[in-house]
Amino acid sequence: MTDQLSLSIWLDRNSRAERLKYFEKLLRLFPFSQRPQPQSTITIQAIDATEPPLLEQPVNGPIDGAEVAPILRDYAGEDIAYRVESWWDLWQFDADWILSPARVIISCFGPAFDTGSEAGSSGQEDLRIDFGVDSHYLPQPEIPGSAKLAESNVKSLLRLVHEVDSALPVERRKLETESGENFADRLQQALSESRIQ
């Protein structure tokens, strides 16, 4: 069963007021795909995800984080969420292994924006990266070469997590699947199963 994989990031208390600045920094350091790809989208919403967007702008790729920043600055408020849906390169299997663009969503949430989180607005993350389906990062024993290329994808993900830790004032972070399952545990289980077969 596939599940969505995301990295939630909480900035330290003193940095939360400048979350848009750190979101822009995250967009500049993110390794967006430079390969031919579908359009990216910049979305800005107020109050919660059920409200119509204040802005929904398609962008031809490859996306440049520095070009996105001025668009974001036109919208401010505690109840604003910013979202950039774009692409980064991962090994993917489609009849054969190919390094190609995979969908990614990078978000920033104001403290009064309702993400629908059970933690409520006081406990919700400031930034989030949605990496898509976790199967990109898990070995699939039925596919030859899966373990090595899933490992390459995991290394790309971990490299990004370490760069985020170094570049942003991160208080804490959490890598988990949509179902709330700890991804590290799931990866360990998949690795154990692939060794058995």
C-alpha positions, 0 to 999 in steps of 0.5 A: 500500500502506498502512502504520501510522504511529507516533512513537517518543519517547525521554526524556532519561536523567534523565527516564526514571525519571519516564516515567509523569509525562511520559506523563500530561503527553502525555495532557493535551496530546493533542488527543483528539476531542470528536466522537461516537466509539466507546469508548476503552480503557485497557490496562495490561500487565506483562512483554510484549504477549503477557501478559494485561492487568492492566487493560483498561477501556473509557471513554466518550469524549471521553476526558480525560487528567486523568481517566486519570492516577489509573487509571494510578498504581495500577500501577507497575513497570519491566516495566509498559506503559500504553496508551490507545486513543482518537480524534483528528480527521482529514480522512477520505474516505468518499464525501465528505471529513469531519472525523471521529474516527480511531483513535490509540494512545498508549503508555508502556513501562517499561524492562523491558517487552518491546515486541518491538523489535529494539533490545532493552529498552535501546534501545526508546522510552519513549513511542509514538503510533500514528497508524493508517494512513499513507494519512490523511497522504498525498495520493491522486491518485485522490481529488479534494481529497486533497492539500489535506486530507492536508496539513491532517492532516500539519499536525495531526501536525506541530503535535502533534510540536512540542508534544511537543518543547516539553512533554517532555524529549525526547532524540530522536524518530522518525516512521516507518512499520511497515515501517521506511520513513522517512515524510518520504521517503514523503510527499515521493514522494507529493507528487511523484507528485500534482504529476505527475498 
